[in-house]
C-alpha cells in the first residue's frame, strides 16, 4: 500500500462537456500534412483514404488539450475511432507489441457515437501502436500510445481550488490525478478502471468525467479516508473536514 500525495488544488479549472478529446491517426495526420498517408511497412486499405480520427475521454480539467494517453501499466483506456472519409468495413484491432499494450475490439460503454471502439490495457512501460485493420489485415489507421507505471496520486478539490479542507454536511467533488514519472518529468496518465472509496464506501465516477468522484460528507465527520485503486496499486490518504459555519451554505458542485 502506498500513500497518496497530500490533497492538492489546481490553480485553475477548465471543463468541457463529457471531457472528450480527439486526435488524428498517423495515416490521417500524414495525409493532412501532404503525405501519401500510408505508414512505412504497412499496406493500407482504400476504404478509408484519409485515415481515422481517434476519440477518448480526456482529463476533466484539461479542456482543449487534444491527446490520447498515456495509459498506466495495469490500467485501461477506451479508444473510439471514426473514418475521416470513406467507410469502415469489418474491423479488428491489434497492438504491434502486446507485451507493452494489449488491444481488443469492444463495445462503447458511454454512449458516445463512433464507427468503432477498442479497449487498450497497459501491460509494461514503453510505447506500442494500436493498429485498426480490416479482415485482410489492411490498415485503416494506427495510433501510438505510451504506457507508464503509476508513481503517485493527487486528490484535487474540483469545485473550489483554494479550499484546503472538505466541509461537513456537504457534497464534495474529488478529482483524481493519476501521476507517472517520465525521466524525471511528472505527467498525468489514464486508467478508466480506477476505483475510489471514501471511508470504505465505493464512489462512482461522474458520467461526464471518468476521473471525478462525488462524496457526501456527513455532518459529524472530522476526516475522510480516501483510497484510490489504479494501475495495479492502492493509494491512501486522510482528508481533513471542517464544520459548516453558521452563516455558510454548502458550495455548489459541477454536475455536467
Steps between C-alpha positions, in 0.01 A plus 500: 500500500631846410415841637328762288661831424340752744173665395581725206315783331533606136565871434209512258232266367384478138214261428359359178179302459579130546873587479564338162810550289575402142826435314566413137659162442846481346355442154249786527762739638743417219234558233403832660868600483520414129647151526385179332337384822614141533763446772820326400472124522119502482255411225199731526141448396330734254177484703621789722720704263551779756555274799328510838438748777535351848289603800526452873416658831741767615581637842221703659718811536682493165233622259647589161810279534478235231682185604428133559708327765730422658345198667609355831660158521218289644244755377250521217390761249206510258592607146234582240560573132317644199591503132608848384358404161378179344353228713624231734433140409575208734731613778765333710737669746850390590811633671839480336642397839254327729764469772468881545140566398218257436210613279165344416175597330235586757153660514487865600396532866407869520265551205742721304432436129799360310556269201705261712638461847783327682620443853874519561679354802838625621729203556851646542689828471565598139326605182284286275281574200130414482424383144144508365482252212248330274442126477784471244747672732502826299545812708222755554728705727706473815575687823811478723434496875750522785475288814644606837504352848302700755713707736256699716144630526373851569149549638372839382207704625328555166252774583705726728871501422587735785341298778728258685234315703178319425182635662283292732140455388574581135547317172858523370645418158842338501722496193748212478834577334692182415868590474791332325867585470658540157872545551452745786195672350167446677208443266133402522394160375177311434341203666126500436468199732608710801301435819457736793358449850424747778509341846450163334199605289544467124462822300375502140667713233297783352342424161675803349847427640664168576736667752243688715325343800232652723485426870260611775673626814292416810436787747692329782814414301842646581699308236444277198717205402541485121632193322583501130553174311675563168776353288509187713584704812309627805549856627355634825476834675291676763330829412407739779141624539386826659148584624265718297490852644165629631467759220644273230327288238644198328689585181348400168674221314524439128252240376569489125 
